[in-house]
């Protein structure tokens, strides 16, 4: 399941308020609505975690580039340090 669930987890009931007609229509399309919702939620969580990891990698790259720039050129604020 894409690393989100590496082992069978204990199930627990949850309360989710959904449109009654939508639930009825979904139930007619799937044999087990709970399993289908769990699969969709698993996919969603996995995608969000991948997106977060990608944002973190991009942020790390920006920080590294800024630190490299600062090491080479110094900070533009350095000229004002002596004024304080």
WOBELSUL-V500072 format. One line per field, one symbol per residue. ss: DSSP state (a for helix, b for strand, c for the rest). phi: phi as a letter, one per 30 degrees, with the letter a starting at -180 (. if undefined). psi: psi as a letter, one per 30 degrees, with the letter a starting at -180 (. if undefined). A space follows every 10 residues. Layout:
BEGIN
ss->???
phi->???
psi->???
END
This chain:
BEGIN
ss->cccccccccc ccccccccca aaaaaaaaac ccaaaaaaaa aaaaaaaaaa aaaaaaaaaa aaaaaaaaaa aaaccccaaa aaac
phi->.iidbdbdcd dbdbcbcbee dddeddddcb dbdddddddd dddddddddd ddddddddde dddddddded ddcidddedc dddc
psi->hgfejflklk kkklkkjlke eeeeeeeffk fjeeeeeeee eeeeeeeeee eeeeeeeeee eeeeeeeeee eeflkffeff eff.
END
